[in-house]
Amino acid sequence: IIMPLVALAPFRSPRRAAAAQTAQLQVIPAPVGGLNYRDPIAAMSPIDALALTNFIPKQQGVELRRGWQVKAIPAGGVTTAESVFGYKAPATANDKVFMAANGNIYDVTSGTMTLSQSATGSTNDDWWTTQFSTPADNFLLAVSPGAGYWTYSTSSGWVDRTASTTGLPSSVRTVAVWKQRVWFTVDGSQNVYYLDNVDVITGACTSFAMGSNLRNGGSVSALINWTIDAGLSIDDYLVVVGTEGDVGVWQGTDPTSPTTFSLKGVWYVGPVPKYGTYFTPFGGDVMIVSELGLVPMSKLMSGQYTQDQQVGPASKIQAVFAPLVRKLRDEKFFNVFVVPSSDVLVIKLPADSGTYRQFAMNVITGAWCEFTGMPMRCAGVIGGQLYFGTADGYVCLGLYGDTDGADINADGGNYIEGDLQTSFQAFNTPAQLKKFGMVRPSFIALAAPAIKLQINTQFQFTPVGGSPFFTEGSGALWDTGVWNTSTWVGNNTYQSWAGTTGLGYYGSLRMKVRGLPLTVFTACTVMTEAGGIM
């Protein structure tokens, strides 16, 4: 059917011209570049963040971290967890998780804290461990000042090896394995010690003086086995770290002969923490925490790491991170570890005036964030799972579960709250005043997150007041839910407009989010109205 054209009747009064559109839409991307304390605040990348707490920067957006859950409640007399470490047996059924306190070692593998070894003699319960397999058995080697040198295996349990390791002082502080030989450092000593024979866990022990390499004084703090591509082949270097920051790198095989054991060089990383494991192997490199920040040994040796901190894996957070290391250097405990399930390298700092804070780096992109709300006094990764001990004696599973502080039965706890502030942007008109109005954040999540947000202008860092209230809804049931009304089970996209106010040349989104772990913030649409230059 063809409809005939009909002439429009003339208007009885003159039409008023349509008003020109004044609102413009801008897009603020998720800050996948992570925290940035390095670059000028007015010239920062749109994908960087000024605040990023409990959000992990991933490739597609920033993702709420997982929670934590109690693994074992304190046994009688345990008031503080001082060390958490584990044993990986050839048979998974024999794996162990241990905690040290009050000079004792407790087994928390089953979720019940039971005494595994009493009266070790440790003066501070700061245990250093490593695993070593010999033709005889698979051993956990463990040392602590005052306790001396102990081993654990499934067949023999805990055995004090101090007396049978002749020549080794009882104030042994750290243990490492290099070229199939066990090495030790001693608290307050410039000497290191090694077993004369390879592939053994006890026997005669010889000291080796390292004082000539400690140009800034102090004592030997730790030994690190660094596997590196030496050009023609893969080789293991022995890294000797001094308390005041001198780092000697040794190569060879047999320390009894100068023809088979030689010094490659000595570098400086700055004073290192007193307590805890402040380094970790990472991607063919070794990362060391010191007063200069997070120092990669490969860049240090090649001359690519300088004290201006414009290079290096932690350059974006250096301005905040390095002062914290200097402030907390003598406190318990620093730990550095990789959590594969969350794709992060975590630097656990000691409590700062009772507040626990960890910095985390995405191991794929190198972007940084920070974690709060996880009360880690000591920590370690065992079998890929993060465990940590608390100041009141609990052992917990970290980056695990849906809530923070769930009990041993996974009940209770608080949903994770993330906080972020994007970089300030002028939206291509830095000299033009703008009125900020509606905003629409977008999320990919299993359940709609709760949010509170605002626009900060003119380089303000005003936090969002209060906390959003979140309740986890239930998904639709098949053959029961209403089609086109009920929510599908699984990831969905959530977005809605929210009102804000703000007037300025530059604007930044500040937002708190509470929801389920793995909730991803992807972008935010912002409505602005342009004004004049004045």
Protein Blocks (a to p, Z undefined) as FASTA:
>chain_A
ZZddddddddfbdcddddddfbdcdddddffkopafkbcfklccfkbcfbdghiacdfkb
ccdddddddfbdcdehiabdfbdcddddfblklgccdddeehiacdfknopacdfbghko
panlpacddddddfkbccdddddehjlpadddfklopadfklmmghiafkbfbdcdeehi
acdddehiabdcddfbghiabdcdddddfklmmmngpjdfbdcdddddehjaccdddddd
dfkopacddedjblmbmkloccfbdcdebjadfbdjfbdceehiacdddfkbpadfklmm
nopacfklpgcjklmmmmmmmmmmmmmmmpccddddddfknopacdddddeehiacdddd
dfklopacddehiacfbdcdeehiacdddfkopacdeheajbehiafkopgjjddddddd
ddddeehpakbccddfbdddddddfbdcdddddddeehiabdcehjddddddddddehka
cghkaccedjdddddddddddddfbdcddddddddehiacfbdcdddddddfZZ
